[in-house]
Amino acid sequence: MFPPERMAAAGAEAGQVLALTGVHAGAVLGLCCGPGRHAVEFARRGLAVTGGRPLSIPARSRGNARRNGRRHRVGDGGHAAVPAHRAYHLACNIFTSFGYFADEDDDLRVLRNVHESLNEGGVLVMELLGLERLARMWRDSWCEDYPDGTTIVRRPRLRDNWRRVANEWILLKDGRARTFHFEHSLYPGRDLTNCLWRAGFAEVQLFGDLAGSVYGLDARRLVAAARKTAASRTCG
């Protein structure tokens, strides 16, 4: 999931997030920060970073920070526990790291927790594969070869009337195979916007990438920038 070229892209992506939001100082919350590729880049720019990683990710995030001479806090649990009341200027959820709960009400609870954790004027940036893009690029299966000799076979299956996708990934290397199964909810732009509004965000903008391109037919990603304002409130 994190080949060298993806790690190398993190610096430019972190810069795009800051340009998109106008946040250039303060505290950053990274939800499901994985190996810490963006957390380290935010720290390079002088922001105070707290990262939450899923329990399945090892201590690679802390190690990545140490190797790069940067300090950021990393906690376990990913979405489950969003700390601190009105403590953050920016929250990030990047690389389709949302929608893995079986109950969509839990997705809404996550967004409400993030809203509570942001100070007034704080922004949440989400970057994921939107339903519209998935529908345009759909394939029942495909495989990719990687420089280290690994081949990955991906076999997605739609569930619940296009509300969720169940994924089977088969990793082949050195004559051995390992299979992983996971699934997540699919959000079109409209549904993600409504969910953010229900969570209390008063201003929500959609983009086609972190650079701020238009979210239209050719958009490769679904990016939402949701700002907490004095008018923000939590809806039912």
N, C-alpha and C positions, 0 to 999 in steps of 0.2 A: 504493500500500500504506500510505502514511502521510499521510492527509489531516489537516487541522488539528484536527479533533475527536479523532482518534486520538492525536495528539501531546499534546493538552490533557488527555487522560485519564491520561497517564503518572504524574502526581503522585499521584493517588488510588491507582493500581495499585501504585506503589512503597510507599506507606504500608500498603497491604493486605499486601504481601509481608512487610514488617517485623513487622506485627502477627501474621501467621500463624506466623512462625518464632520470634518473640521476640528476633531479632537487631536491635540498635539502634546498634551500634558495631563498629568493626573494618574488615576488608578484604572487598571484594565482587568476585567474578568474574562478569562478564556474558558468557555464551556467545552468539555471533551477536547482538551488541548493535545491529546495524543502524545507524540514525542517532543512536543514543545517547540515546533518549528516557528510558529508565529509568536509565541510567548517570548522566545529569545529575541526576535527582531523588534518587538515592542520595547523590550528592556534595553536594547541597543540605543533606542531613541530616547531613553531617559524616563519612560513610564514605569510605574510600579505595577507589577503583574502578579495576579493570582490565577493559577491554572487548575482546573478540575479535570481529571482524566478518568475514563472508564476503568473499572477494576481489572479488565482484561489487558490493559496496557501496562507493561512492566515499568521499572524505574528509569526508562530511557529518557523521559522528559527531564528529570533532574540531571542525568548524565549529560544530556545535550546542553543544558544551561551551564554546567561546570566546564565542559570543554570549550565553550565560547566565552567563559569568564563573566557570565551574567547570573544575577540572582533573581529568581522568582519563586514564589511559593506554589507548591503543587499538592493538591488534596485528592483523595480517592472519591469515586462515586459519580463522576461525570455530571449528569443532569440532576442527580438525586438531591444534593444538598448545595443550595446556592447561599453563600454566607453573607453576613453583614447587611445592615439596614442603611440604604442610601449612601453607600460607600464608594460607588464606582462612577467614573465618567464615561466609560465605554465597556460594552460587553460584546464578545464575539462568539459565534457558533458557525464554524467554517467546515467545508468539505463534507456536506450531507451528513451532519452529525446530529440530526433531529428526527423525531418521529419513530423511535425504536420501541416505545412502550406499546403494549397490546391495546390499551385503552387510550383513545385520543383525549379524554379528559385529563390524563396525566401530562400530555403535551401542553395543554392549556395551563396546568398547574406550574410547569416549568417556566413558561413565559411570564406568568404572574409573579413568580419568585424573582425572576430577573428584573422585572419592572420595579419590584419593591427594593431591589438591591442597587438600582441606579439612583444617582442624585438628580435633582431637577435639571433638565437640559441634557441628561445622559442619553446615549444612543446604543441600541442593540443592532448589530449587523449579523444577518444570517445569510449563508451562501450554501445552496443545495441544488440538486438536480430536480427541476420542477416537472410536474406531470406533463405539461405541454411539450417540453423537450423530449421526455422519455417516449411519449406517444409517437413523435416524429422519427425517432431513431431506433424504434423497437426491433429487437431480434430475439428469436427464441433461444439462441445459443451463439456464443462466439468464443474464440480463444486468442490469447496473446502470449508471445514469447518474450522473455526478459533476458538481459545480458548475462545473468548468473546461471543460465540454463534452465530456469523455471518456466514451465508453461502453465497458464491459468485458463481453465475452461469455466465459463460463466453460463449458468442456466437459470434465468429468472422466470417466475410464474406469477401471473396476476391473480389477486384475490379480492373478494368483497367488492365486486363491481368497480374495479380500478381504484379502490381506496388504499390497497396495500400491495406490495410486491414481495414475494418470497424468493430468496436467492439461494442458489446452490453454487458454491465455488469449489472446483476440484484443482488442487495444486499437484503438478507432476514434476518430479525432479529425481534424477539418479535412479530411475526405475521404480520409484515409490510414489504413492498417491495419498493425499490427505484431502478430506472433504469437510467443508464448513457450510453450515446453514444459518441464515439470519433473515429477518424481514423487517420492513419498516413501512410507515404510512407514506402515501404520495400526496403532495400538496400542489395544486395549481396556484397561480398567483393570487387569484381572488380569495381562495380559502385561507391561504396563509395571512393575507391582509386582514380578513375578518377575525382570525384567531388572535392576531396581534392587537386589534382594536378591543376585542373582548378581554384581553389581558390588561388593558388599561392604557395602551399607547395611543396618544392623540394624533400623532403624525406618522404616517407610514408611506414610504416611497419604494417602488420596485425598480430594479435595474437588471440588465442582461449579463452583467459581470461586475467584478469589484472595481473596474475602471469607471463605472457609471454609465455604460451604454444603455440604450433604450431597451426595455423589456418588450420585445416583439416576437414576430415569427422566427427570426433568425437567432434569438437569444440562446446561448449555450448553457447558461446557468440562471437560476433564480436567486437574486440577491434582494434582500429586504433591509432597509434602514429605518428603524422605528425609534422615534424620539419621545422621551418622557418630558412632558411639559406641565405647567401649573394646571392646565385644563384636563390632564390625564385623570382617568378614573377607571375603576374595575367594573366591568359589566357582567351580567349574569350569563 
